[in-house]
Amino acid sequence: MERIHTKIVKVNENNPEKELIEEGAKLIKDGKLVAFPTETVYGLGANGLDEEAVKKIFIAKNRPQDNPLILHISSVEQIKPLVEEIPKEAKLLMDRFWPGPLTLLFKRSSLVPSIITAGLDTVAIRMPDHPIALELISSSGVPIAAPSANTSGKPSPTSAKHVIEDLYGRIHMVIDGGKTGVGLESTVLDLSCKPPMILRPGGISLEDLKEIIPDVKLDLTILKENKNLTPKSPGQKYRHYAPIADMFVFVGELEGIVKVIKEKAGELIKEGKTVGIMATEETKNRYEEGVVISVGSRKDMATIGHNLFNTIRLFDEKKVDVILAEGVEAHHIGTAIMNRLKKASGGKIIKV
């Protein structure tokens, strides 16, 4: 693709400078691409009602056309023209979790271009919980289509540095608002089916959602591969979040995980491989060999979610050949962490 001049602007996360936000909003209105922070990861934004602008997202990211996009809004009023109806459950969920890391699937209206939905009759919508994102959407005056601001398949970006590594020269602006908070993409919940179905786990867990919708279910493909799937949500079908290195994830009792990783690392190092070990605060000092990086604490799993993508990128920077990663229990945010690890490793999950 033709190289684009990428402007990088540093914006105050808590009190965004109006003139800088308006510069980004003008680019969005003009059909250009702008990367911006949300509370989950950085998004790559375009005018969600402009089909030609949205096409540029797929080109810049090298993203498959059958992978739907999420529309980002700054007020509940913005939803009404985009959907056929707003179910009662949606109103309850929006009251509880918006703005926040929850994406809802609705039956779409004819206003939504089919490129957004990959031709499906549902549209994914969320309201991000980040001052810069909300200001940019509000100033643009349009819903912003925004997948993660990375090259398709690579770990999602949790800082402007990651965006620049992947997309410099491919997009018009990067709004640098510091590191993101949650670090994992939003939970995607399909309200167009009965019972409602989680298509992608994220910062809002199954347990959180059950408090509002007791019969909500987890899609069975979340922790298992299904290569024949027609994606209804981003992150369902394709390998995502992948490091350059080969990656294996070990699950089971923690003592067993540590023992097997140490043995495997020793074997690989003898073969001349550079081995990365994705440990946790509780285990990092138990590995004598390899490039050991702690991804966070098992006592506060949100730290693992926050650090996960950055840790995968750090292993790439250190040019390891193989990553051996500790798995976590698939409860609460652990479900989302294990889903991302499954995708990053291409399904190479080893039970010990």
LONU-664255 format. One record per residue (C-alpha): x, y, z; residue in one letter. Coordinates in steps of 0.25 Angstrom, whole numbers, padded with zeros to 4 digits, always signed. Last residue first. Example, Ala and Ser with C-alpha at 12.3 -4.5 7.8 and 13.67 -1.06 7.14 Angstrom:
# LONU-664255
+0055-0004+0029S;+0049-0018+0031A;
//
This chain:
# LONU-664255
+0001-0126+0131V;-0009-0121+0120K;-0002-0115+0108I;-0009-0104+0100I;-0004-0102+0086K;-0017-0095+0081G;-0010-0086+0071G;-0001-0081+0083S;-0006-0067+0083A;-0021-0071+0081K;-0020-0081+0093K;-0013-0070+0101L;-0024-0060+0097R;-0035-0070+0102N;-0027-0073+0114M;-0027-0059+0118I;-0042-0057+0115A;-0046-0069+0124T;-0036-0064+0135G;-0044-0051+0135I;-0055-0059+0143H;-0051-0073+0144H;-0042-0081+0134A;-0031-0084+0143E;-0017-0079+0138V;-0007-0084+0128G;+0008-0083+0130E;+0015-0080+0117A;+0027-0086+0110L;+0031-0077+0098I;+0040-0082+0087V;+0051-0076+0078D;+0053-0064+0087V;+0057-0051+0080K;+0057-0042+0092K;+0048-0032+0085E;+0038-0043+0082D;+0038-0047+0096F;+0035-0033+0100L;+0023-0033+0090R;+0017-0045+0098I;+0019-0038+0111T;+0012-0025+0105N;+0000-0034+0101F;-0001-0040+0115L;+0001-0028+0124N;-0013-0023+0127H;-0019-0037+0127G;-0008-0042+0136I;-0010-0030+0145T;-0025-0033+0145A;-0022-0047+0151M;-0019-0041+0165D;-0014-0052+0174K;-0009-0060+0161R;+0001-0048+0160S;+0006-0042+0147G;+0013-0046+0133V;+0026-0049+0140S;+0037-0050+0130I;+0048-0061+0130V;+0058-0062+0118V;+0063-0076+0120G;+0069-0084+0131E;+0068-0084+0147E;+0053-0083+0147Y;+0047-0083+0162R;+0049-0068+0164N;+0037-0065+0154K;+0027-0074+0161T;+0018-0065+0170E;+0020-0053+0161E;+0015-0060+0149T;+0024-0067+0138A;+0024-0066+0123M;+0037-0073+0120I;+0045-0070+0108G;+0054-0080+0102V;+0066-0077+0092T;+0068-0090+0085K;+0082-0098+0085G;+0076-0112+0086E;+0081-0112+0100K;+0073-0099+0102I;+0061-0107+0097L;+0063-0119+0107E;+0065-0110+0119G;+0052-0101+0115A;+0044-0114+0114K;+0049-0119+0128E;+0046-0105+0135K;+0033-0104+0128I;+0029-0118+0133V;+0032-0115+0147K;+0026-0101+0147V;+0013-0106+0141I;+0012-0118+0151G;+0014-0109+0163E;+0003-0100+0158L;-0007-0111+0156E;-0012-0112+0141G;-0009-0104+0129V;+0003-0101+0120F;+0003-0092+0108V;+0012-0094+0097F;+0017-0083+0087M;+0026-0083+0075D;+0033-0069+0074A;+0028-0058+0065I;+0017-0055+0075P;+0002-0057+0072A;-0009-0048+0078Y;-0019-0055+0068H;-0021-0067+0060R;-0034-0066+0053Y;-0048-0070+0056K;-0054-0063+0068Q;-0046-0050+0070G;-0056-0040+0065P;-0070-0045+0066S;-0080-0053+0058K;-0069-0061+0051P;-0074-0072+0041T;-0067-0084+0048L;-0061-0095+0040N;-0047-0094+0047K;-0053-0097+0061N;-0043-0097+0072E;-0047-0099+0086K;-0046-0089+0098L;-0056-0079+0093I;-0062-0089+0083T;-0073-0093+0093L;-0079-0079+0093D;-0081-0076+0108L;-0096-0075+0113K;-0105-0064+0119V;-0117-0070+0126D;-0115-0061+0139P;-0115-0048+0131I;-0112-0037+0141I;-0103-0044+0151E;-0100-0054+0141K;-0092-0043+0133L;-0082-0042+0144D;-0080-0057+0145E;-0078-0058+0130L;-0067-0047+0132S;-0066-0032+0128I;-0052-0030+0124G;-0052-0039+0112G;-0058-0052+0107P;-0062-0053+0092R;-0075-0059+0087L;-0083-0058+0100I;-0097-0063+0097M;-0111-0058+0100P;-0121-0069+0102P;-0127-0067+0092K;-0120-0060+0081C;-0119-0046+0076S;-0113-0041+0089L;-0099-0046+0086D;-0089-0042+0096L;-0075-0038+0093V;-0065-0035+0104T;-0056-0024+0101S;-0041-0026+0097E;-0030-0029+0108L;-0021-0019+0114G;-0031-0014+0124V;-0024+0000+0126G;-0017+0005+0114T;-0003+0011+0114K;-0001+0026+0110G;-0011+0035+0102G;-0003+0035+0089D;-0012+0039+0078I;-0007+0032+0065V;-0010+0039+0052M;-0011+0037+0037H;-0010+0022+0036I;+0000+0012+0028R;+0013+0019+0030G;+0014+0015+0044Y;+0005+0003+0046L;+0012-0008+0054D;+0023-0002+0062E;+0015+0011+0063I;+0003+0004+0069V;+0012-0003+0079H;+0019+0010+0084K;+0005+0016+0085A;+0002+0006+0097S;-0006-0006+0099T;-0006-0011+0085P;-0012-0025+0082S;-0002-0036+0079P;+0000-0039+0064K;-0011-0046+0056G;-0015-0034+0048S;-0005-0023+0049T;-0009-0015+0061N;-0018-0004+0064A;-0029-0013+0070S;-0042-0012+0063P;-0049+0002+0062A;-0062+0006+0054A;-0065+0020+0060I;-0079+0025+0061P;-0081+0039+0056V;-0081+0053+0061G;-0065+0053+0060S;-0065+0062+0073S;-0073+0052+0081S;-0065+0040+0076I;-0051+0047+0079L;-0056+0052+0093E;-0061+0038+0096L;-0048+0031+0092A;-0039+0042+0099I;-0047+0041+0112P;-0047+0026+0113H;-0058+0016+0117D;-0062+0011+0103P;-0077+0011+0098M;-0079-0002+0090R;-0086-0007+0078I;-0086-0020+0070A;-0095-0021+0058V;-0104-0032+0054T;-0110-0036+0041D;-0097-0042+0036L;-0090-0037+0023G;-0076-0036+0029A;-0083-0026+0040T;-0075-0014+0037I;-0074-0017+0022I;-0089-0018+0022S;-0090-0003+0024P;-0099+0001+0036V;-0111+0010+0032L;-0119-0002+0028S;-0121-0005+0043S;-0114-0016+0050R;-0120-0026+0059K;-0111-0024+0072F;-0098-0030+0077L;-0093-0023+0090L;-0079-0020+0093T;-0075-0019+0108L;-0061-0012+0113P;-0067+0000+0119G;-0076+0012+0118P;-0085+0005+0120W;-0086-0007+0129F;-0098-0005+0138R;-0108+0004+0131D;-0103-0002+0117M;-0106-0016+0123L;-0120-0013+0127L;-0123-0006+0114K;-0118-0018+0106A;-0127-0027+0114E;-0139-0019+0110K;-0135-0021+0095P;-0131-0009+0087I;-0138-0010+0074E;-0135-0009+0059E;-0121-0004+0061V;-0111+0007+0056L;-0121+0019+0057P;-0124+0017+0072K;-0109+0014+0076I;-0105+0029+0076Q;-0114+0032+0087E;-0107+0023+0097V;-0095+0033+0096S;-0080+0033+0092S;-0081+0022+0081I;-0071+0011+0076H;-0075+0002+0065L;-0068-0012+0066I;-0063-0019+0053L;-0066-0032+0047P;-0056-0042+0042N;-0060-0047+0028D;-0051-0037+0021Q;-0039-0043+0026P;-0030-0032+0032R;-0017-0027+0026N;-0017-0016+0037K;-0015-0004+0027A;-0024-0011+0016I;-0035-0015+0026F;-0036-0001+0032I;-0035+0006+0019K;-0048-0002+0015K;-0055+0006+0027V;-0052+0019+0020A;-0058+0014+0007E;-0071+0009+0014E;-0073+0022+0022D;-0083+0020+0033L;-0073+0015+0043G;-0064+0027+0041N;-0050+0021+0043A;-0043+0017+0056G;-0031+0008+0059L;-0033+0004+0074G;-0023+0004+0085Y;-0026-0007+0096V;-0036-0008+0107T;-0038+0006+0113E;-0038+0012+0100T;-0026+0019+0093P;-0026+0024+0079F;-0022+0021+0065A;-0027+0030+0054V;-0030+0026+0040L;-0035+0036+0029K;-0049+0038+0023G;-0050+0053+0024D;-0059+0052+0037K;-0048+0043+0043I;-0037+0053+0040L;-0046+0064+0045K;-0048+0056+0058A;-0033+0055+0060G;-0030+0070+0059E;-0042+0072+0068E;-0036+0063+0078I;-0023+0072+0077L;-0030+0085+0079E;-0038+0080+0091K;-0026+0076+0099E;-0031+0063+0106P;-0032+0064+0121N;-0030+0051+0128N;-0021+0044+0117E;-0014+0057+0113N;-0011+0055+0098V;+0002+0053+0091K;+0001+0054+0076V;+0008+0045+0066I;+0005+0049+0051K;+0007+0037+0041T;+0011+0041+0027H;+0005+0031+0018I;+0012+0020+0010R;+0004+0015-0002E;+0000+0000+0000M;
//
